[in-house]
Amino acid sequence: MDAAVQPAPQAETQRAQRRKWLVILTVSLIVLAVLAALWWMIFARGYESTDDAYVAGDVANVMPQVSGTVISIGADETDLVQAGQELIRLDGTDARIALQDAEQQLARAVRQTRTVFANRDQLRAVVGQRRSDLARAQSDFDRRKNLAKTGAVSSEEVGHAQDALNAARDALTAAERNLAAGIALVGHTNVADNPDVRAAATQVEKAWVAQQRLSVKAPVSGYVAKRNVQLGDHIAPGAPLMTIVPLDRLRVEANFKEVQLDRMRIGQAVKVVSDLYGSRVEYQGTVVGLGMGTGAAFALLPAQNATGNWIKVVQRVPVRISLKPEELKAHPLRIGLSTRVKVNVHDDSGPQLAQSPPQQPVLSTAAYDLDHAEVLARIAQIIRDNSTEGTATD
C-alpha cells in the first residue's frame, strides 16, 4: 500500500514545476509586450517606412535645333560628358552656302541703298536747278510785263514769258515731289541703319546661328545613358539623339500609403538604404515635397471606381526625397534602383506643402548661348566694304 501512495509527492512536484514555468513564461510575455509597447510608443511610432521607393532623377535629352546629316559622334553610352561639350556634328555644306548667300544679299542691299541715297542727292540738285529756273522765268515775265505798258514789247512776248513761268513752276513742283519720294525711301537713316540693310543683316545673323547649331552640345554634365543616333543619319530638329543623366542630382521617389502621410512634413530627415549596396551604405536624405495626387490619379488609365463591384484599395502618394551630393559621389546610384526609406516623423511642425515659389531656376544651362560678336563684326565689315555713305540728312 505504501508503494501505491508513493507517486503522489512526485506528481505534486511536477505540477509545481509546471506552474512555475507557466508563471515565468507569462511574466516574460507580459514583459516583452510592455517593452514592445514602449518601443513602439517611444521609437517606432516616430518613423514611417516603405520599400516601395525607387531612385529617380533628371534626364536631359540631347536634341538638334537644325536638320542635317550626322558626320561625327563625340560620346557613347556610359561616357562622362561636360556641359557644352560637342556630342554630335552635322554636315555643314548647306549651312555654309546659306551663309554665303545671305552675305551676298546683304552686300546687294547695301549697294541698292547707296543708289537710293545717291538718287536723293541728285533730286535735291534738280530741285535747286528748278528753283533757279523759276526765279529766272519770274524775272523775265516781270520785266516784259513792265515793258508791255510802254509798248516796248508785244503782248505775244508777254504771253510766251507767262508760259515759261508756268512751265518752270510745274517743273519745280514735280522735282519737289520726286525729292519727297526719295526722302521717304531713306527717311532719317544712314546706309547701315536702313531697314532693307538691317533686314539683310538679320538674315546673315540667322544663317550664322544655323551654322553654329550644327554642333550639338551637351546641355548638362553627366553620363550618357542612351544613344539613339548613328553616323549618316539625317535628323530633324527635335529628334532625340542621346540621354544624359546628371548623377549628382539623383533623388528618391518613395510611395507611401495614404495612412502614413498624416505626420509627414517637408524637411524631415530620411534614412535611405539601396538594394545596390545593402545596409552597409545608408544615405541621409530630406523630404522636399509630397505629391499632389496618388499614383492612380495620374496613371495613363485612371481607375474607374464608380462600378458595381468595388474593392477599396489603399492608395499611395509619391514623396520626393533629396540626397546629399557628397554621398552620391562616394556611392553612385542609378535611376530606377530599388531602395528602402525610413522617415523620422517625430517633429511634425513643418508644412506639408511648399510655402513659396522657387527663387532660382531648378535647372538651367548655358550650353546653347552663342557669342554674336563674330557675326556682328562680319556684318559691319560687309557694310563698310560696300558703302561710303555717312549719316543722311533731309
C-alpha positions as CSV (number, residue, x, y, z in Angstrom):
1,M,0.0,0.0,0.0
2,D,2.9,2.4,0.7
3,A,4.2,1.7,-2.7
4,A,0.9,2.7,-4.3
5,V,0.8,6.0,-2.5
6,Q,4.4,6.8,-3.2
7,P,3.9,8.6,-6.7
8,A,1.7,11.4,-5.2
9,P,4.5,13.7,-4.0
10,Q,6.3,13.3,-7.4
11,A,3.1,14.4,-9.2
12,E,2.8,17.3,-7.0
13,T,6.4,18.3,-7.6
14,Q,5.8,18.1,-11.4
15,R,2.7,20.2,-11.2
16,A,4.5,22.8,-9.1
17,Q,7.3,23.0,-11.7
18,R,4.8,23.4,-14.5
19,R,3.1,26.2,-12.7
20,K,6.5,27.8,-12.1
21,W,7.4,27.7,-15.8
22,L,3.9,28.9,-16.8
23,V,4.3,31.9,-14.4
24,I,7.8,32.6,-15.8
25,L,6.5,32.4,-19.4
26,T,3.5,34.6,-18.6
27,V,5.7,37.2,-16.9
28,S,8.2,37.0,-19.8
29,L,5.4,37.5,-22.4
30,I,4.0,40.4,-20.4
31,V,7.4,42.0,-20.1
32,L,8.0,41.6,-23.8
33,A,4.6,43.1,-24.6
34,V,5.3,46.0,-22.4
35,L,8.8,46.5,-23.9
36,A,7.3,46.2,-27.4
37,A,4.6,48.8,-26.5
38,L,7.2,51.1,-25.0
39,W,9.5,50.6,-28.1
40,W,6.6,51.4,-30.4
41,M,5.4,54.4,-28.4
42,I,8.8,55.9,-27.9
43,F,10.6,54.9,-31.0
44,A,8.8,53.1,-33.8
45,R,5.7,55.3,-33.9
46,G,8.0,58.2,-34.8
47,Y,9.0,56.6,-38.1
48,E,7.3,55.8,-41.3
49,S,8.9,53.4,-43.7
50,T,8.3,51.8,-47.1
51,D,10.2,49.6,-49.5
52,D,8.1,50.9,-52.4
53,A,10.8,53.5,-53.2
54,Y,13.0,54.0,-56.3
55,V,15.8,56.2,-57.4
56,A,14.7,59.0,-59.8
57,G,16.5,61.9,-61.3
58,D,16.7,64.4,-64.1
59,V,17.1,63.1,-67.7
60,A,18.4,65.6,-70.2
61,N,17.6,64.8,-73.8
62,V,20.1,65.9,-76.4
63,M,18.2,67.2,-79.5
64,P,19.3,69.1,-82.6
65,Q,18.0,72.6,-83.4
66,V,18.6,72.3,-87.1
67,S,18.4,69.5,-89.6
68,G,21.4,67.8,-91.1
69,T,23.4,64.6,-91.7
70,V,25.4,63.2,-88.8
71,I,29.2,63.2,-89.6
72,S,30.6,62.8,-86.1
73,I,29.6,61.4,-82.7
74,G,31.6,62.6,-79.7
75,A,30.3,60.3,-76.9
76,D,28.8,56.9,-76.4
77,E,26.7,55.3,-73.7
78,T,28.2,55.3,-70.1
79,D,30.7,58.1,-71.1
80,L,31.1,61.2,-68.9
81,V,30.4,64.4,-70.7
82,Q,30.6,68.0,-69.6
83,A,28.1,70.8,-70.2
84,G,28.8,72.5,-73.5
85,Q,30.8,69.5,-74.9
86,E,30.2,68.7,-78.6
87,L,28.3,65.4,-78.8
88,I,27.1,65.4,-82.5
89,R,28.5,67.2,-85.5
90,L,26.2,67.7,-88.6
91,D,27.3,68.3,-92.2
92,G,27.7,72.0,-92.8
93,T,27.7,72.3,-96.6
94,D,24.1,73.6,-96.9
95,A,24.6,76.0,-93.9
96,R,27.8,77.4,-95.4
97,I,26.2,78.0,-98.7
98,A,23.2,79.6,-97.0
99,L,25.5,81.9,-95.0
100,Q,27.4,83.0,-98.2
101,D,24.1,83.7,-100.0
102,A,22.9,85.8,-97.0
103,E,26.2,87.8,-97.0
104,Q,25.8,88.4,-100.8
105,Q,22.2,89.6,-100.2
106,L,23.5,92.0,-97.6
107,A,26.1,93.4,-99.9
108,R,23.5,93.8,-102.6
109,A,21.1,95.6,-100.2
110,V,23.9,98.0,-99.2
111,R,24.6,98.9,-102.8
112,Q,21.0,99.3,-103.6
113,T,20.6,101.6,-100.6
114,R,23.6,103.6,-101.7
115,T,21.8,104.1,-105.1
116,V,18.7,105.3,-103.3
117,F,20.8,107.8,-101.3
118,A,22.6,109.0,-104.5
119,N,19.2,109.5,-106.2
120,R,18.0,111.5,-103.3
121,D,21.0,113.8,-103.6
122,Q,20.6,114.1,-107.3
123,L,16.9,115.0,-106.8
124,R,18.0,117.7,-104.4
125,A,20.2,119.2,-107.1
126,V,17.4,119.0,-109.6
127,V,15.1,120.9,-107.2
128,G,17.7,123.6,-106.8
129,Q,18.0,123.9,-110.5
130,R,14.3,124.1,-111.0
131,R,14.1,126.8,-108.4
132,S,16.7,128.8,-110.3
133,D,14.8,128.3,-113.5
134,L,11.6,129.5,-111.8
135,A,13.3,132.6,-110.4
136,R,14.7,133.4,-113.9
137,A,11.3,132.9,-115.6
138,Q,9.6,135.1,-112.9
139,S,12.2,137.8,-113.5
140,D,11.7,137.7,-117.3
141,F,8.0,137.8,-117.0
142,D,8.0,140.8,-114.6
143,R,10.4,142.7,-116.9
144,R,8.4,142.0,-120.1
145,K,5.1,142.9,-118.3
146,N,6.5,146.3,-117.3
147,L,7.8,147.0,-120.8
148,A,4.5,146.0,-122.3
149,K,2.9,149.0,-120.5
150,T,5.2,151.3,-122.5
151,G,4.7,149.4,-125.8
152,A,8.3,148.4,-126.0
153,V,7.4,144.6,-126.2
154,S,4.4,143.0,-127.8
155,S,1.7,141.2,-125.9
156,E,2.8,138.0,-127.6
157,E,6.2,138.1,-125.9
158,V,4.4,138.6,-122.6
159,G,2.4,135.5,-123.2
160,H,5.5,133.5,-124.0
161,A,7.0,134.7,-120.8
162,Q,3.9,133.7,-118.9
163,D,4.0,130.2,-120.4
164,A,7.7,129.9,-119.5
165,L,6.9,130.9,-115.9
166,N,4.1,128.3,-115.6
167,A,6.3,125.6,-117.0
168,A,9.1,126.4,-114.6
169,R,6.6,126.4,-111.7
170,D,5.3,123.0,-112.8
171,A,8.8,121.6,-113.2
172,L,9.7,122.7,-109.7
173,T,6.6,121.1,-108.2
174,A,7.4,117.8,-110.0
175,A,11.0,117.9,-108.8
176,E,9.9,118.6,-105.2
177,R,7.5,115.6,-105.3
178,N,10.3,113.4,-106.6
179,L,12.6,114.6,-103.8
180,A,9.9,113.9,-101.2
181,A,9.5,110.3,-102.6
182,G,13.3,109.8,-102.4
183,I,13.5,111.1,-98.9
184,A,10.6,108.8,-97.9
185,L,12.6,105.8,-99.1
186,V,15.6,106.6,-96.8
187,G,14.0,108.5,-94.0
188,H,16.3,109.8,-91.4
189,T,18.7,106.9,-91.6
190,N,22.1,106.1,-93.0
191,V,23.1,103.1,-95.0
192,A,23.8,100.9,-92.0
193,D,20.5,101.8,-90.3
194,N,18.4,101.4,-93.4
195,P,15.5,98.9,-92.9
196,D,16.4,97.0,-96.1
197,V,20.0,96.7,-94.9
198,R,19.0,95.7,-91.4
199,A,16.7,93.0,-92.8
200,A,19.5,91.6,-94.9
201,A,21.9,91.8,-91.9
202,T,19.3,89.8,-89.8
203,Q,19.3,87.1,-92.5
204,V,23.1,86.9,-92.2
205,E,22.9,86.5,-88.5
206,K,20.2,83.9,-88.8
207,A,22.3,81.9,-91.2
208,W,25.3,82.2,-89.0
209,V,23.3,80.9,-86.0
210,A,22.1,77.9,-88.1
211,Q,25.7,77.1,-88.9
212,Q,26.8,77.3,-85.3
213,R,24.0,74.9,-84.3
214,L,25.5,72.2,-86.5
215,S,27.4,71.4,-83.4
216,V,25.0,69.7,-80.9
217,K,26.3,70.2,-77.4
218,A,25.6,68.6,-74.0
219,P,23.1,70.7,-72.0
220,V,24.3,69.4,-68.6
221,S,27.2,67.5,-67.2
222,G,26.6,63.8,-66.6
223,Y,26.7,60.3,-68.1
224,V,25.3,59.3,-71.4
225,A,22.5,56.8,-70.6
226,K,21.2,56.1,-74.1
227,R,22.3,56.9,-77.7
228,N,19.8,56.8,-80.5
229,V,21.9,58.2,-83.3
230,Q,24.2,56.6,-85.9
231,L,26.7,58.0,-88.4
232,G,25.0,59.1,-91.6
233,D,21.5,59.6,-90.0
234,H,19.6,62.6,-91.4
235,I,18.0,64.1,-88.4
236,A,15.3,66.7,-88.0
237,P,15.1,69.4,-85.2
238,G,13.7,67.9,-82.0
239,A,14.7,64.3,-82.7
240,P,16.1,62.7,-79.5
241,L,19.8,61.8,-80.1
242,M,21.1,61.0,-76.6
243,T,20.1,61.0,-73.0
244,I,22.3,62.4,-70.2
245,V,21.8,61.7,-66.5
246,P,23.5,64.0,-64.0
247,L,24.1,61.6,-61.2
248,D,24.8,64.3,-58.6
249,R,21.1,65.3,-58.8
250,L,19.5,61.9,-58.2
251,R,16.7,61.7,-55.7
252,V,14.3,59.0,-54.3
253,E,10.6,58.8,-55.1
254,A,9.0,56.9,-52.2
255,N,5.4,55.8,-52.5
256,F,3.8,55.9,-49.0
257,K,0.4,54.6,-48.1
258,E,-2.2,57.4,-47.6
259,V,-2.5,56.4,-43.9
260,Q,1.3,57.1,-43.4
261,L,1.1,60.8,-44.5
262,D,-0.6,62.3,-41.5
263,R,2.6,63.4,-39.7
264,M,4.9,63.6,-42.7
265,R,6.3,67.1,-43.3
266,I,8.8,68.9,-45.6
267,G,12.2,69.0,-44.1
268,Q,12.0,65.7,-42.1
269,A,15.1,63.5,-42.0
270,V,15.1,60.3,-44.0
271,K,17.3,57.2,-43.9
272,V,17.7,55.5,-47.3
273,V,19.2,52.1,-48.0
274,S,19.7,51.0,-51.6
275,D,19.5,47.3,-52.6
276,L,22.6,48.0,-54.7
277,Y,24.8,48.4,-51.6
278,G,22.7,46.9,-48.9
279,S,22.6,48.0,-45.3
280,R,26.3,48.8,-45.2
281,V,25.6,52.1,-47.0
282,E,23.0,54.4,-45.5
283,Y,22.1,57.7,-47.2
284,Q,20.9,60.7,-45.2
285,G,18.1,62.3,-47.1
286,T,15.5,65.0,-46.6
287,V,11.8,65.2,-47.5
288,V,11.4,68.0,-50.1
289,G,7.9,67.5,-51.2
290,L,4.7,65.4,-51.1
291,G,2.9,64.5,-54.3
292,M,-0.2,66.4,-55.3
293,G,-2.1,63.1,-56.1
294,T,-2.0,59.4,-55.9
295,G,-0.3,57.3,-58.4
296,A,-3.6,56.0,-59.7
297,A,-4.9,59.6,-60.2
298,F,-2.1,60.4,-62.7
299,A,-2.0,57.0,-64.3
300,L,-2.5,56.7,-68.1
301,L,-5.7,54.9,-67.4
302,P,-7.1,56.1,-64.1
303,A,-9.1,53.7,-62.0
304,Q,-12.9,53.8,-62.5
305,N,-14.4,53.2,-59.1
306,A,-18.0,54.0,-60.0
307,T,-18.8,50.4,-60.7
308,G,-21.0,47.8,-59.1
309,N,-18.1,45.6,-58.0
310,W,-15.8,47.8,-55.9
311,I,-13.0,46.9,-53.6
312,K,-11.3,49.6,-51.6
313,V,-7.5,49.7,-52.2
314,V,-5.2,51.7,-50.1
315,Q,-3.7,54.4,-52.3
316,R,-0.1,55.5,-52.3
317,V,1.3,59.1,-52.7
318,P,4.8,59.8,-54.0
319,V,7.1,61.6,-51.6
320,R,10.2,63.2,-53.0
321,I,13.4,62.8,-51.0
322,S,16.6,64.6,-51.8
323,L,20.0,63.0,-51.3
324,K,23.3,64.6,-50.4
325,P,25.7,65.1,-53.4
326,E,28.8,64.1,-51.5
327,E,27.1,60.8,-50.5
328,L,26.1,60.2,-54.1
329,K,29.6,60.9,-55.2
330,A,31.0,58.4,-52.8
331,H,28.4,55.7,-53.6
332,P,26.8,56.4,-57.0
333,L,23.3,55.3,-57.7
334,R,21.4,54.6,-60.9
335,I,17.9,55.7,-62.0
336,G,15.3,53.1,-61.2
337,L,17.1,51.2,-58.4
338,S,15.1,49.9,-55.5
339,T,15.5,51.4,-52.1
340,R,14.1,51.3,-48.6
341,V,13.3,54.5,-46.8
342,K,12.5,55.4,-43.2
343,V,11.2,58.9,-42.5
344,N,11.6,60.4,-39.0
345,V,8.2,62.0,-38.3
346,H,8.9,62.9,-34.6
347,D,8.9,66.6,-35.5
348,D,5.7,67.2,-37.4
349,S,5.6,71.0,-37.0
350,G,6.7,71.7,-40.6
351,P,4.5,72.3,-43.6
352,Q,3.1,69.6,-45.9
353,L,3.2,71.9,-48.9
354,A,5.8,74.4,-50.2
355,Q,5.1,77.9,-48.8
356,S,6.8,80.0,-51.5
357,P,7.8,79.6,-55.2
358,P,11.4,78.8,-56.2
359,Q,13.6,81.8,-56.2
360,Q,16.1,80.3,-58.7
361,P,15.6,78.0,-61.7
362,V,15.5,74.4,-60.8
363,L,17.7,73.6,-63.8
364,S,19.4,75.9,-66.3
365,T,22.1,75.6,-69.0
366,A,24.3,78.0,-70.9
367,A,25.3,75.4,-73.5
368,Y,23.2,76.9,-76.2
369,D,24.4,80.5,-75.6
370,L,26.2,82.0,-78.6
371,D,28.7,84.9,-78.8
372,H,27.4,87.0,-81.6
373,A,30.4,89.3,-81.7
374,E,31.9,87.4,-84.6
375,V,28.9,87.7,-86.9
376,L,28.2,91.3,-85.9
377,A,31.8,92.2,-86.8
378,R,31.4,90.4,-90.1
379,I,28.1,92.3,-90.9
380,A,29.8,95.6,-90.1
381,Q,32.7,94.7,-92.4
382,I,30.4,93.9,-95.3
383,I,28.5,97.2,-94.9
384,R,31.8,99.1,-94.8
385,D,33.2,97.3,-97.8
386,N,30.0,98.2,-99.9
387,S,29.2,101.6,-98.6
388,T,30.9,105.0,-98.4
389,E,27.8,107.0,-97.2
390,G,27.7,108.8,-93.9
391,T,24.7,109.9,-91.9
392,A,21.8,111.1,-94.2
393,T,20.2,114.4,-93.7
394,D,17.0,115.8,-95.2
